Amino acid sequence: MHSAYRDVTLEDLLAHRSGLVGAMMALENWNGNLWRSTKSKADLRIEIAAEALALPPEAPPGIDFHYSNAGYIIAGVMAKRSTK
């Protein structure tokens, strides 16, 4: 995980203030591989979250609005892990 995301909250993720990648097509796991994958949805979410979190922020985390569906994917991973 890129160190800039350490203080990003769930609220930041859901309010598009995390700074995460805006164009999901920029992610290897999203662009082409997602639709052909035979992996479980849970495994795909983890891979997409890991890839998005490894990239540097596109906007200052916690400050600027920067639309990103990656925040919802990461929130889903968080929810799944918290219910185990």
N, C-alpha and C positions, 0 to 999 in steps of 0.2 A: 504494500500500500504506500502510495506517495505520502510523505510526511505532512503535506499541506492539508490533508483530510482528517488529521487526528482529532481536531476539535469540532468537526461537522456533526450536527445533531440530526436526529430523525426528522425534526421539524424543518431543518435546512434541506434535507433530501426531498421532502414532500412539497416544500414551497419553492423549489427550484433555485435555491441559494447555496448549493453545495459547490458550484464551480465545475461540476463534472462535464464530461464531453457532451456537447449538444447534438452532434450528428452521429446517431447510433451506427450509421453505415460506415463510419470510420473504424469501428471495432471489427477485428478479424472474425470473432465468434458470431457477430450479428450479420455481417456482410456475406451472404451466400451460404455459409456453413450452418447457420441456424435452421434453415428450412429443410435441409437434407439430413440433419443429424438424427441418429437413432437413440441418442442419450435421453435420459429422463428430463422432464422440464426442470426439476429441482437441480440437477447437475448442470444444465445449461445456464440457469440463473446464477449459480455460483461462478461458473467460468466467465460469464459476461460481467458480473460484479468485480471479479478479480482483475480482468483486463481494464475495465473503466477506472478502477481505483489505482492502477499502476501508472496511468497517464497523469501528467501534470494538469492542474486546474486550468480551465479556459477563462475563468473569471475568478475574482477574489472570493474564496469560500466564506459563507456567512454574511456577505455584504450585498453583492449585486444579484439581481434576478437574471438567471441564465437558464433557459428551458432545457431540460434533459430528462428523458425517460429513464436514464440509468439510475436516477434517484429512486424511482419506483421499484426497479428490479432489486436494488440493494435493500430497500425497505422490506421487500418480500423475503429476501434471504434472512434478514434480521428476524422477521416474524416467525419464519420456519424454525430457525435455530432456538428462539426463545421458548418454543412450545415443545421442545424435545424433552 
